[in-house]
Amino acid sequence: MDQIGIGSWDSSPSLPIPLDIFFDVVQHLPIQSILALRQTSKSFYAITRLRSLWALLLRTLVQEQNIPIPYFDGKSLNFLSALELERLTCHALALRNNWTSPDPDAKREVDFYKPTEPDSRIIFMEFLPGRGNRWLISVTMTAQPRKYVIQCWDVAIPTPVCIAELTHMEGPYGGVVINDDPSSPAIIVMQSALTEILTIDFDEEDPESAFVPLTTIDGIREIHLLSGNTLVTRRPETGGEVSIWDINDQPCEKIQLVNPSLIQNDRCQAMYLRDDYMVIVRHQTVELYSTIPRPNIIATPGAPISYPLAQYSFQWHTETVNMSEQVSWHAARSHRPSPINIVVRFGSIYPWPVNILHHFVLTPNPAYVPGRETSLYNLPYLAQPTPVQTIGSPVRLFSPSSVALGRYGTALWLDSHTEDWVGPSDCGQRLAGRILMATGESSTSQHSSGASMVFRVRDDDLWNKVAIDEESGRIAVGYVNGSITLYEYS
C-alpha cells in the first residue's frame, strides 16, 4: 500500500475506519462521489491521490466490467502513475456513460473525404486495431471507369488526412481484409488476380508509395481472415475448401478445412481463429475445426485435410453475419475461451432481408481443458449457438444497411427505422447501437427488443457503411456518394 498518511488516517477521529475497509466501500461509489470526497478534507484529499486506490478502481470499475480504455493501447499499468491511472479510469467511465446513453453526444464531427469522380461509393471501412487507435482503412469504388481506391486515414488529428493510397483498376477485385493482430507487419491483404499481402509505411511522405507489398500468392480466391502470419482463404470453385496459409517468407498452404456434408458450394460469412481451432459460419452452418495439420490417412497431394469436429445448422439461410470474440477480463485471467458474439440478419424468399437482427452467443464449453489439444473430446465451445435476443431493425427495399460488431460488445447498425422520430416514411436512416451481453451476464436493457443508443438519424438514404472503434470512441460512416464522416464520443 502507498506510504502516504496511512497512520494519520487510521488515528483520525473523523475517519474511524481502516484503509482496507475504505477501499472496499469506495469501489461501490460513483466516480463523481470519489472525486467529491477529495474536496472535503486533507485526509480524503490524500487518500484519493493514492496510486493503489486508482489501480483498484481501474481494475474493478473498468477492466472487470469489460469497458474499453480510451487510448490505452496495451500500456503496462505497472509503470503508470496515480494521476495517469486516475485519468484512464475517468476517461473510460466518461466515454462509457456517453456511449451507452440513449442519445450519445458526439464531441467531434468531421467530414473528411468527398471524391470528385461521379458514381463513387464507399464499399469497405474498418479501423486498424491497436497502433495507437488512429488509422482508418476505406475502399471507394468508382463505376465509370471501374476502379477501386484503397486509402489509410489518420483520424487522430483535427482534419483527417490520407497517408496511404492504392488504386486498383486492372483485372478482378475481390476485396480487402485487415489483420486483427496489430503487432504483425502484414497489415492488409487484397485479392485481385493475385493475393497480395501489404504493409503500410506510416512515415512515407508520398501516400501513393506508402502501401508496401510484402508477398503474393498466385491465383484467384476468396479472402476471409488475416491474423498475424496466418491467412485464411476459400476456393471459389469445386467444393469450396477453406485453406489456411502461413505467409512468412515463402507463403505455403498448411491445411485445408473440408466439410463433406455440405451439398452445395456454401459460402463463408464469418470466421474466428484462435490457438489450434477455428470457427466458421457459412451460409447456414456453424462449424468448429482443429487447425493442427496431420498427415492424410490416404496419401494425396496437397495440404493435410481437417474435417469438422462439430457443427450446427441454422433454421434459415443467413443474409449477413458479424462475429467477434467478447473481451472478458475473467476469461483472460483464467486462460479460458471468451464468449463469441454472433449477430445475424437472416435472408428471405423476398428480395429484401428480414427486418430483425438476431444475437447469438457461442458459449465456451465448461468441460474444455485449456492447454490440451482441441479434439472431438475437448471442444472449446458448445456447437449450438445460444439465442440471446432479437433486435428490430427494418430495412426498406433497396435501402442500404450495414452492421459493425466490436470486441467490447457494441453492435452498431444502419437501418430504415424512422417511426420513432419522424413517423412512417419512404426514406430516412438511423445509426443505432446496442451493448450486447454474453449469456449469463446481466444488462438493464437486455429485455428491450429495440436499440439502446441512437447515434444519428437523417431524412435520406445516403449512408451505406459503418465502422466502429470502441477504444477511442469513434464511429465512421461511409456514403453512397463516396463521402466519409467521423464521429468522436470520447
Secondary structure, 3 states (H helix, E strand, C coil): CCCCCHHHHHHCCCCCCCHHHHHHHHCCCCHHHHHHHCCCCHHHHHHCCCHHHHHHHHHHHHHCCCCCCCCCCCCCHHHCCHHHHHHHHHHHHHHHHHHCCCCCCCCEEEEEECCCCCCEEEEEEEECCCCCCCEEEEEEEECCCCEEEEEEEECCCCCCEEEEEEEECCCCCCCEEEECCCCCCCCEEEECCEEEEEEECCCCCCHHHCEEEEEEEECCCEEEEEECCEEEEECCCCCCCEEEEECCCCCEEEEEECCCCCCCCCCEEEEEEECCEEEEEECCEEEEEECCCCCCCCCCCCCCEECCCEEEECCCCEEEEEEEECCCHHHHHCCCCCCEEEEEEECCCCCCCCCEEEEEEECECCCCCCCCCCECCECCECCCCEEEEEEECCCCCCCCCEEEECCCCEEEEEECCCCCCCCCCCCCEEEEEEECCCCCCCCCCCCCCCCCEEEEEECCCCEEEEEEECCCCEEEEEECCCCEEEEECC
